Structures are given as structure tokens and as C-alpha cells.
């Protein structure tokens, strides 16, 4: 089970405060406070779309198997192939960062209601 299959995706992200899953855009989408932070494209070539910092965007999009996410790139979203040259732990780290980046944009009140504590 990996983050690139639905069960692994749900198991890894589902324990974080405020996370909800929906199926939209022909994909499995993870949201926090009704804001998207990760998209699992369920096709032959599995892809994971996440938000990242500007610095990470520049570095990651230069690696094999990682590119600008269609429709999201101008906001620093990347698309990671299941064949990308990153270790599973690195991918999990970037997914956690995506969650934190999106959650930090929520109001303090909503973060408190959802039990989100950012460090």
C-alpha cells in the first residue's frame, strides 16, 4: 500500500485534523476546511497533485516525474508521477507541507474548530 493508491492515500492523510475526502474531477481529493490540499489522479499513470512553496516548486519541477500541475501551476502546485525520482518518505513530507500550507490559509477560528495546530 502506497500513497499512490486510494487506500494508502486515505490511511496516510485521514488521520490529520480536519481532513475530508471527496471524489471530483475524476480524482480522489483531500481537503482541509473545504480547501483542496492533495489530489490523487486515479488512472493508468497515477499522479499526486499537491501545493508547495515557491522554492520547492522550482526544485521539484526540475526532477524526472514531477511537473507543473495543469490548471494549478500558477499557484505553485505540482504533479508527482508514481514513477518520480523521490523516496516515499520525501513524497509524504511534501504532502504534509501541502496540508500545512493550505491549513495556514484558514481562519484561526476554523483551525481551532478543526483541531489544527500549526508549528
ZIPE-V761613 format. One record per helix or strand. SS is the DSSP state (H for helix, E for strand). FROM is the first residue (numbers start at 0). LEN is the number of residues. If there is no record, write none. Layout:
# ZIPE-V761613
ss from len
SS FROM LEN
SS FROM LEN
This chain:
# ZIPE-V761613
ss from len
H 5 8
E 18 6
E 26 6
E 34 7
E 46 5
H 53 7
E 65 3
H 72 3
E 76 5
H 87 17
H 107 7
